[in-house]
Amino acid sequence: MTIKILLIEDHPVSRTGIKFLLSGVADFEVVGEGENGVQAVELARTLQPDVVLMDVAMPMMNGIDAARALLQENSGRAKVIMLTAYDSEQDIYASLTAGAHGYCLKDTDAERLCGAIRSVASGDIWLDAGIADKFLQGLKSAYPPKSSSTDAAPQDTSKKSASQLSARESEVLTLLVQGFSNQEIANRLVIGRETVKTHIRHIMEKLAVSDRTQAAVKALKEGLISS
């Protein structure tokens, strides 16, 4: 299956280089390119790409606002990867909150970038290893484990949420919080990738969240896993 890619990058030299790289990959097709967030929304509407590669800092409309707008308009068809030089926790969290499916630094190698595109196109969330660690450490700082002195009501809620999960779902949730992709979770638990997807769907239903990022946040916030 060919993955249709829309490339949004405000620096012409970078855009040309990335396009050249992607155009040489057999299962990729660069269907369009633009230089700002407004163009990203307009081109995504007309070209219907599978994946949008987009910088964070751009003129007219930044990548985070553009991701939010085009994902709302595309009803989830397009997947967005932020391809940027910025690695601040604020940008990472804002991008994922806006609905981005991946966050990749521009200094990543070609093989990992291609892997990120394929992973996101297939439905996974993808973060650079260093980005994932920074993001998760930020979450752990924001939501430290509950102590025995916390109020009884939140503790009861946490215990209730945790008790809803099966042993296997707890294992999957722990690996999800650690930043592993569906395939990596499958490999570690020696189960099929589709089985992992089913577990994650059940986890999201039981935790009353709509995506993997929210599941990770809730797991850390409520102390559902050992960090």
C-alpha positions as CSV (number, residue, x, y, z in Angstrom):
1,M,0.0,0.0,0.0
2,T,1.3,3.5,-0.9
3,I,1.3,6.0,1.8
4,K,0.3,9.5,0.6
5,I,2.3,12.2,2.3
6,L,1.7,16.0,2.6
7,L,4.9,17.9,3.5
8,I,4.6,21.3,5.2
9,E,7.9,23.0,5.9
10,D,8.6,26.8,5.7
11,H,12.3,26.4,4.9
12,P,12.6,25.7,1.2
13,V,16.0,23.9,1.5
14,S,14.7,21.6,4.2
15,R,11.5,21.0,2.3
16,T,13.4,20.1,-0.8
17,G,15.7,17.7,1.0
18,I,12.9,15.9,2.8
19,K,10.9,15.6,-0.4
20,F,13.9,14.1,-2.2
21,L,14.4,11.6,0.6
22,L,10.7,10.5,0.7
23,S,10.3,10.4,-3.0
24,G,13.0,7.7,-3.2
25,V,11.0,5.3,-0.9
26,A,8.9,2.8,-2.9
27,D,5.8,2.9,-0.7
28,F,5.7,6.6,-0.2
29,E,4.1,9.3,-2.5
30,V,4.6,13.0,-1.7
31,V,1.2,14.3,-3.0
32,G,1.8,17.9,-2.0
33,E,3.9,20.5,-0.2
34,G,3.3,23.8,1.5
35,E,5.1,26.4,3.7
36,N,2.6,27.4,6.4
37,G,-0.2,26.1,8.5
38,V,-3.0,27.7,6.4
39,Q,-1.7,25.8,3.4
40,A,-1.6,22.6,5.5
41,V,-5.3,22.8,6.2
42,E,-6.2,23.7,2.6
43,L,-4.0,21.0,1.0
44,A,-5.2,18.3,3.4
45,R,-8.7,19.1,2.5
46,T,-8.1,18.7,-1.3
47,L,-5.4,16.1,-1.4
48,Q,-6.6,13.8,1.4
49,P,-3.2,12.6,2.5
50,D,-2.6,9.6,4.8
51,V,0.2,11.4,6.7
52,V,1.0,15.1,7.1
53,L,4.6,15.9,8.0
54,M,4.6,19.4,9.5
55,D,6.9,21.7,11.4
56,V,5.9,23.3,14.7
57,A,7.1,26.9,14.1
58,M,5.7,28.3,10.8
59,P,4.2,31.7,9.6
60,M,0.5,32.5,9.4
61,M,-0.6,29.5,11.4
62,N,1.8,27.4,13.5
63,G,1.9,23.6,13.2
64,I,0.1,22.9,16.4
65,D,-2.9,25.1,15.5
66,A,-2.8,23.7,11.9
67,A,-2.8,20.1,13.2
68,R,-5.8,20.8,15.4
69,A,-7.7,22.4,12.6
70,L,-7.0,19.9,9.9
71,L,-7.6,16.9,12.1
72,Q,-11.0,18.3,13.1
73,E,-11.9,18.9,9.5
74,N,-10.5,15.5,8.2
75,S,-12.4,13.6,10.9
76,G,-9.3,11.6,11.7
77,R,-8.4,10.4,8.2
78,A,-5.1,12.2,8.0
79,K,-2.4,11.4,10.6
80,V,-0.1,14.2,11.6
81,I,3.6,13.9,12.5
82,M,5.4,17.0,13.8
83,L,8.8,17.1,12.2
84,T,10.7,19.8,14.0
85,A,13.9,21.0,15.7
86,Y,12.0,21.9,18.9
87,D,12.1,19.4,21.7
88,S,10.6,21.4,24.6
89,E,8.0,19.6,26.8
90,Q,5.6,22.4,26.1
91,D,5.7,21.9,22.3
92,I,5.6,18.1,22.7
93,Y,2.6,18.2,25.0
94,A,0.8,20.9,23.0
95,S,1.3,18.9,19.7
96,L,-0.1,15.6,21.2
97,T,-3.0,17.4,22.9
98,A,-3.8,19.0,19.5
99,G,-4.1,15.4,18.1
100,A,-0.7,14.8,16.5
101,H,0.1,11.2,16.1
102,G,3.9,11.5,16.1
103,Y,6.7,13.9,17.1
104,C,10.0,13.5,15.3
105,L,13.1,15.6,15.5
106,K,14.7,16.8,12.2
107,D,18.1,15.3,13.2
108,T,16.6,11.8,13.1
109,D,18.1,9.4,10.5
110,A,16.2,8.5,7.3
111,E,15.4,5.0,8.4
112,R,13.8,6.1,11.6
113,L,11.8,8.8,9.8
114,C,10.5,6.3,7.3
115,G,9.6,4.0,10.2
116,A,7.8,6.8,12.0
117,I,5.7,7.5,8.9
118,R,4.8,3.8,8.4
119,S,4.0,3.4,12.1
120,V,1.7,6.4,12.3
121,A,0.0,5.5,9.0
122,S,-0.8,2.1,10.5
123,G,-2.4,3.7,13.6
124,D,0.4,3.8,16.1
125,I,1.7,6.8,18.0
126,W,5.3,7.5,17.4
127,L,7.8,9.6,19.4
128,D,11.6,9.9,19.1
129,A,13.1,7.9,21.9
130,G,14.5,11.0,23.6
131,I,11.2,12.8,23.1
132,A,9.3,10.0,24.6
133,D,11.5,10.0,27.7
134,K,11.2,13.7,28.2
135,F,7.5,13.7,27.7
136,L,6.9,10.8,30.1
137,Q,9.3,12.3,32.7
138,G,7.3,15.5,32.4
139,L,4.1,13.6,33.0
140,K,5.6,11.8,36.0
141,S,6.7,15.1,37.5
142,A,3.2,16.6,36.9
143,Y,1.5,13.5,38.3
144,P,3.7,11.9,41.0
145,P,2.6,8.5,42.5
146,K,-0.2,8.8,45.1
147,S,1.1,8.7,48.7
148,S,-0.8,7.1,51.6
149,S,-1.7,10.5,52.9
150,T,-3.8,11.5,49.9
151,D,-7.5,11.8,50.3
152,A,-9.6,8.6,50.4
153,A,-11.8,9.4,47.5
154,P,-9.1,9.8,44.8
155,Q,-7.5,6.6,46.1
156,D,-10.7,4.7,45.8
157,T,-11.1,6.0,42.2
158,S,-7.6,4.9,41.3
159,K,-8.1,1.4,42.8
160,K,-11.4,1.1,41.0
161,S,-9.8,2.0,37.7
162,A,-6.9,-0.3,38.2
163,S,-9.2,-3.2,39.3
164,Q,-11.1,-2.9,36.0
165,L,-7.9,-3.9,34.0
166,S,-6.9,-7.5,33.5
167,A,-3.3,-8.5,34.2
168,R,-2.5,-8.5,30.5
169,E,-4.1,-5.1,30.1
170,S,-2.0,-3.7,32.9
171,E,1.2,-5.1,31.2
172,V,0.2,-3.4,28.0
173,L,-0.6,-0.1,29.7
174,T,2.8,-0.2,31.4
175,L,4.6,-0.6,28.1
176,L,2.3,2.0,26.5
177,V,3.3,4.5,29.2
178,Q,7.0,3.7,28.5
179,G,6.5,4.8,24.9
180,F,6.6,1.5,23.1
181,S,4.7,1.1,19.8
182,N,2.1,-1.6,19.2
183,Q,4.6,-3.8,17.4
184,E,7.2,-3.4,20.2
185,I,4.6,-4.2,22.8
186,A,3.6,-7.3,20.8
187,N,7.2,-8.4,20.5
188,R,7.9,-8.0,24.3
189,L,4.7,-9.8,25.3
190,V,5.0,-12.4,22.5
191,I,1.4,-11.7,21.3
192,G,0.0,-10.5,18.0
193,R,-0.1,-6.8,17.0
194,E,-3.9,-7.0,16.5
195,T,-4.2,-8.5,20.0
196,V,-2.3,-5.4,21.3
197,K,-4.7,-3.1,19.5
198,T,-7.6,-5.0,21.1
199,H,-6.1,-4.6,24.6
200,I,-5.5,-0.9,24.1
201,R,-9.1,-0.4,22.9
202,H,-10.3,-2.2,26.0
203,I,-7.9,-0.1,28.2
204,M,-9.2,3.1,26.7
205,E,-12.9,2.0,27.2
206,K,-12.2,1.1,30.9
207,L,-10.3,4.3,31.6
208,A,-12.9,6.4,29.8
209,V,-10.3,8.0,27.5
210,S,-10.2,8.5,23.7
211,D,-6.6,8.0,22.8
212,R,-3.3,6.5,24.0
213,T,-1.9,9.8,25.2
214,Q,-4.9,10.3,27.5
215,A,-4.5,6.7,28.7
216,A,-0.9,7.3,29.6
217,V,-1.7,10.6,31.4
218,K,-4.5,8.9,33.4
219,A,-2.3,5.9,34.3
220,L,0.4,8.3,35.7
221,K,-2.1,10.7,37.3
222,E,-4.0,8.0,39.2
223,G,-1.0,5.7,39.9
224,L,-2.4,2.8,38.0
225,I,1.1,1.5,37.1
226,S,4.4,1.3,39.0
227,S,6.7,3.9,37.5
